[in-house]
Amino acid sequence: MLRTLAISGYRSLREVVVPLGDLTVVTGPNGSGKSNLYRALRLLAAASRGDIVGALAREGGLPSVLWAGPESGGTEPTVRRGPIAVRLGYASDELGYLVDLGIPQSDSASVFARDPEIKREQVFAGPVAKASTLLIDRSRQMTRVRDERWTVLDQQLAPYESIITDLADGDTGLELLSLRRAMAAWRFYDHFRVDQDAPARARQVGTRTHTLAHDGSNLAATWATIVEAGQGAALDDAVDEAFPGSRVRVDTSDGLFRLTISQPGLLRPLEAAELSDGTLRYLLLCAALLPARPAPLIVLNEPESSLHPSLLEPLGGLVRAAAERTQVLTVSHAPALVDALPEPARVELRRSGAETSVVGQGFFDVPAWNWGSR
């Protein structure tokens, strides 16, 4: 389980270190930095696919996402002394990872000059990276691995290559394999498509599916997989809590899967194509949060969108149920949803000037974290 998320230099998150639990709800007013925190975590996950440089470039390149205020915060301009960087990292019960992305220092004439460079990466054990906990340490092109002693690898990494995906398998050991698998399994759900042409509304070719797709296109197959795995009762309870007396079924014909819902007072089941946006979105959230095989981390960004206020309390119960099986991080500014979740799980953000901070987090409350140096 992730215990700490650390972000530095990303948009309004000049220096933020957030504690995480089984269930964490990030809240705060519009513009406080909630979406920035979500995007930063999603960007960190891209490292597991070897795509963190590309993902950052698609956001407009490093210059467009950098903290634009004074280096030490506040509003008064100061002379920059540290490196220009976006730094992202996390610590978990097992391994931690951090990456330092900087502005290219060479090949300025290249057509890829907007691509950031990976300046530093570290894999460590325990809550914080320090000399005694480091397992893999990459500084620019050079990487060293710790076994009984430090060994400098012959392989040199290009500025766009990551230790997670590009080191030779024989040099990385089980630590990187474990890290890569865990990060690749994180699931992010942000504004499901529920328009009339949404894939979730159409009949789809279905196969056994343990994870709901980001766009919800495999909803029917995911729902059927959950039921066949013997976990359909949780789905039935979640549907009944939101729509009393209703039942969802998946019909199949010639390999095509169709999701239907039977509701009191109706003479026939409704197909997904007939459902309201809010109803379909709630069913998508059920499949995302109660899969047959839970992801190690599920992250929801404003799941209350398009939902009627009456559905926010049932959604809170759905999130709580999911957190009993896996780690859940929810970003929300809906008071009814936030109030339906345990108060100790809340992390409230605020914006002071251009900078995001955690409400009530004093100097001694910030989780231990160390970025190291280049």
C-alpha positions in Angstrom: 0.0 0.0 0.0 1.2 3.5 -0.8 1.9 5.5 2.4 3.3 8.8 1.0 2.9 10.8 -2.3 5.5 13.5 -2.9 5.3 16.1 -5.6 7.6 19.1 -6.3 7.5 21.7 -9.0 4.4 20.5 -10.8 2.0 23.4 -11.6 0.6 24.7 -8.2 2.3 21.9 -6.2 5.6 23.6 -5.4 6.3 21.2 -2.6 3.6 18.8 -1.4 3.9 15.6 0.6 0.7 13.8 1.3 0.1 10.9 3.7 -2.1 8.1 2.2 -4.2 5.4 3.8 -6.5 2.5 2.8 -8.9 5.3 1.8 -7.9 8.8 1.1 -10.3 11.6 -0.1 -8.6 14.7 -1.4 -10.9 17.7 -1.2 -10.8 21.5 -1.4 -12.4 24.3 -3.3 -12.1 24.8 -7.1 -8.6 25.9 -8.0 -7.0 24.5 -4.9 -4.8 22.0 -6.8 -6.9 18.7 -6.5 -6.7 18.0 -10.2 -3.0 18.8 -10.3 -2.4 16.2 -7.6 -4.4 13.6 -9.6 -2.5 14.4 -12.8 0.8 14.2 -11.0 0.0 10.8 -9.7 -1.2 9.6 -13.1 2.1 11.0 -14.6 4.1 9.1 -12.1 2.3 5.9 -13.1 3.4 6.5 -16.7 6.9 5.6 -15.6 5.8 1.9 -15.4 5.1 2.0 -19.2 8.3 3.8 -20.1 6.1 6.8 -21.1 6.7 9.4 -18.4 8.7 11.7 -20.8 6.0 11.3 -23.5 3.2 11.9 -21.0 4.8 15.1 -19.8 5.5 16.2 -23.4 1.8 15.7 -24.2 1.0 18.1 -21.4 2.9 20.8 -23.3 6.4 20.0 -22.3 8.2 20.6 -19.0 8.1 24.5 -19.3 4.2 24.4 -19.4 3.8 22.3 -16.2 6.6 23.8 -14.0 5.8 25.7 -10.9 5.8 29.3 -12.1 6.2 31.1 -8.8 9.3 32.0 -6.8 11.6 29.1 -6.0 10.9 29.3 -2.2 7.2 30.1 -2.5 5.5 33.3 -1.6 5.1 36.1 -4.0 8.4 38.0 -3.9 10.8 37.1 -6.8 14.0 35.4 -5.8 17.1 34.3 -7.6 16.8 30.6 -8.5 19.5 28.5 -6.8 18.2 24.9 -7.3 17.6 22.9 -10.5 14.6 23.5 -12.7 12.7 20.3 -12.2 9.5 18.4 -11.7 10.0 15.7 -9.1 7.5 12.9 -8.4 7.7 10.0 -5.9 6.0 7.7 -3.6 6.7 5.4 -0.7 4.9 2.2 0.1 4.9 -0.7 2.5 7.5 -2.4 0.3 9.3 -0.2 -2.2 9.5 3.5 -3.0 10.4 5.3 -6.2 11.2 8.9 -7.2 12.1 10.5 -10.4 13.6 14.0 -11.2 12.7 15.4 -14.6 14.6 18.4 -15.8 15.1 20.7 -18.8 17.4 19.3 -21.4 21.0 20.6 -21.1 22.1 19.3 -24.5 20.9 19.0 -28.1 19.0 22.2 -27.9 18.7 22.3 -31.7 16.9 18.9 -31.7 13.2 18.8 -32.7 12.7 17.0 -29.4 14.1 19.8 -27.3 10.8 20.2 -25.5 11.1 16.7 -24.1 12.2 16.6 -20.5 15.2 14.6 -19.4 15.4 12.1 -16.6 18.1 13.4 -14.3 17.7 11.2 -11.3 15.8 8.0 -10.3 15.9 6.0 -7.1 14.3 2.9 -5.8 14.4 2.4 -2.1 12.9 0.4 0.8 11.0 1.9 3.6 9.3 5.3 4.0 12.1 7.5 2.7 15.1 7.4 0.4 18.4 7.6 2.2 21.8 6.1 2.0 20.9 3.0 4.0 17.6 2.3 2.1 18.6 2.9 -1.5 18.5 -0.2 -3.8 18.9 1.3 -7.2 20.3 4.8 -7.9 20.4 6.4 -11.3 22.1 9.7 -11.9 21.9 10.9 -15.5 23.4 8.1 -17.6 25.0 6.1 -14.8 23.1 3.6 -12.7 24.3 1.6 -9.7 22.6 -1.3 -8.1 23.0 -2.5 -4.5 23.4 -6.1 -3.6 25.9 -6.8 -0.9 27.7 -3.7 -2.2 27.2 -1.1 -4.9 27.8 -2.1 -8.5 27.9 0.4 -11.3 26.2 -1.0 -14.4 27.9 -1.1 -17.8 24.6 -0.1 -19.4 24.2 3.7 -19.9 20.7 5.1 -20.1 19.6 7.8 -22.5 17.9 10.9 -21.0 14.5 9.6 -22.1 15.0 6.1 -20.8 13.9 5.0 -17.3 15.3 2.4 -15.0 11.9 0.9 -14.6 11.5 -0.3 -18.2 14.9 0.1 -19.9 17.5 -1.5 -17.7 18.6 -4.9 -18.8 16.6 -7.5 -16.9 19.6 -9.3 -15.6 20.8 -6.1 -13.8 17.5 -5.1 -12.1 16.6 -8.0 -9.9 13.2 -8.7 -8.5 12.8 -5.2 -7.0 12.2 -3.4 -10.4 10.0 -6.2 -11.6 7.8 -5.9 -8.5 7.8 -2.1 -8.8 6.9 -2.1 -12.5 4.0 -4.6 -12.0 2.6 -2.7 -9.0 2.6 0.7 -10.7 1.3 -0.7 -14.0 -1.7 -2.1 -12.1 -2.8 1.2 -10.7 -6.1 2.2 -12.2 -7.3 5.8 -12.9 -10.9 6.7 -13.7 -11.6 10.3 -14.8 -15.0 11.3 -16.3 -16.3 8.1 -18.0 -17.9 8.6 -21.3 -21.7 8.4 -21.0 -22.9 10.3 -24.1 -25.2 8.6 -26.6 -22.2 7.2 -28.6 -20.4 6.0 -25.5 -18.9 2.5 -25.9 -20.5 1.4 -22.7 -24.0 1.9 -24.2 -23.4 -0.5 -27.2 -23.3 -4.3 -27.3 -19.7 -5.4 -27.2 -17.7 -8.5 -28.0 -16.9 -9.8 -24.5 -14.2 -11.9 -22.9 -13.3 -12.5 -19.3 -12.3 -9.1 -18.0 -10.9 -8.3 -14.6 -10.4 -4.6 -15.0 -12.8 -1.9 -16.3 -11.3 0.1 -19.2 -10.7 3.8 -18.6 -13.5 4.7 -21.0 -15.9 2.0 -19.6 -16.1 0.2 -23.0 -16.0 -3.2 -21.5 -18.6 -2.6 -18.8 -20.8 -5.6 -19.6 -17.9 -8.1 -19.8 -16.4 -6.7 -16.5 -19.8 -7.0 -14.8 -20.2 -10.6 -16.0 -16.7 -11.5 -14.8 -17.4 -10.1 -11.3 -20.6 -12.2 -11.2 -19.0 -15.4 -12.5 -16.2 -14.9 -9.9 -18.9 -15.2 -7.2 -18.8 -11.6 -6.1 -22.0 -10.4 -7.7 -23.7 -9.9 -4.4 -21.6 -6.8 -3.7 -22.7 -5.4 -7.1 -26.4 -6.2 -6.3 -26.2 -4.4 -3.0 -24.6 -1.3 -4.5 -27.3 -1.2 -7.2 -30.1 -1.7 -4.7 -28.7 1.0 -2.4 -28.8 3.5 -5.3 -31.9 2.3 -7.1 -34.1 0.3 -4.7 -35.5 -2.9 -6.2 -33.4 -2.7 -9.3 -31.3 -5.5 -10.7 -28.6 -5.5 -13.3 -28.1 -8.5 -15.7 -25.7 -9.3 -18.6 -27.2 -11.0 -21.6 -25.0 -12.7 -24.1 -25.7 -13.7 -27.7 -23.1 -14.9 -30.3 -20.3 -13.6 -28.2 -21.9 -10.1 -27.8 -22.5 -8.8 -24.3 -25.4 -6.6 -23.4 -26.0 -4.9 -20.0 -29.6 -4.4 -18.9 -31.3 -3.2 -15.7 -34.7 -4.2 -14.4 -36.5 -1.5 -12.3 -39.7 -1.7 -10.3 -42.8 -0.5 -12.3 -41.2 -1.3 -15.8 -42.5 -4.1 -17.9 -39.2 -4.8 -19.5 -35.5 -4.4 -18.7 -33.7 -1.2 -20.0 -30.6 -1.6 -22.1 -27.5 0.5 -21.4 -28.4 2.7 -24.4 -31.6 3.8 -22.7 -30.1 4.7 -19.3 -29.7 8.3 -18.1 -26.1 9.6 -18.0 -26.1 9.5 -14.2 -27.4 5.9 -13.9 -24.9 4.6 -16.4 -22.0 6.5 -14.7 -23.0 4.9 -11.3 -23.0 1.5 -12.8 -19.5 2.2 -14.3 -18.3 3.2 -10.9 -19.7 0.0 -9.4 -17.7 -2.1 -11.9 -14.5 0.1 -11.4 -14.6 -0.2 -7.6 -15.8 -3.8 -7.1 -13.8 -5.7 -9.7 -13.3 -9.5 -9.5 -9.5 -8.9 -9.1 -8.9 -5.6 -7.3 -6.0 -3.4 -8.5 -3.5 -2.4 -5.8 -4.6 1.2 -6.2 -7.8 2.8 -7.6 -7.8 6.5 -8.2 -11.1 8.4 -8.9 -11.2 12.0 -10.1 -14.4 13.8 -9.2 -16.6 10.6 -9.4 -19.6 12.8 -8.5 -19.8 14.3 -12.0 -23.3 13.8 -13.6 -24.6 12.1 -10.5 -27.9 13.2 -8.9 -27.3 14.4 -5.3 -29.3 11.4 -4.1 -26.6 9.1 -5.4 -23.7 10.6 -3.5 -24.4 8.8 -0.2 -24.6 5.4 -2.0 -21.4 6.3 -3.9 -19.8 7.0 -0.5 -20.8 3.5 0.6 -19.4 2.0 -2.6 -16.1 3.8 -2.1 -15.9 2.5 1.5 -16.7 -1.0 0.4 -14.0 -0.9 -2.2 -11.4 0.4 0.4 -12.0 -2.9 2.3 -10.4 -4.8 -0.6 -7.9 -2.4 -2.1 -6.4 1.1 -1.6 -8.6 3.9 -2.9 -7.8 7.6 -3.5 -10.7 9.8 -4.4 -10.5 13.5 -5.5 -13.8 15.3 -4.9 -15.2 18.7 -4.1 -18.8 17.4 -3.5 -19.6 18.0 0.3 -22.2 15.2 0.3 -19.7 12.6 -1.0 -16.9 13.9 1.3 -19.2 13.8 4.3 -20.1 10.1 3.5 -16.4 9.1 3.8 -14.5 8.8 7.1 -13.1 12.1 8.4 -9.6 10.7 9.1 -9.4 9.8 5.4 -9.6 13.5 4.3 -6.8 15.5 2.9 -7.9 19.1 2.3 -6.0 21.3 -0.1 -6.0 25.1 -0.2 -4.5 27.7 -2.5 -2.5 30.5 -1.1 -1.5 32.8 -3.9 -0.3 30.5 -6.6 0.8 27.7 -4.3 -1.1 24.6 -3.0 -0.7 23.4 0.5 -2.3 20.8 2.8 -4.7 22.3 5.4 -3.6 21.8 9.0 -0.2 20.3 7.9 2.4 21.9 10.1 6.1 21.5 9.8 6.2 18.4 12.1 3.1 16.8 10.3 4.7 16.5 6.9 5.7 12.9 6.2 9.4 12.3 6.0 10.7 12.7 2.4 14.1 13.2 0.8 14.6 14.1 -2.9 18.4 13.8 -2.7 20.5 15.8 -5.2 21.6 15.5 -8.7 
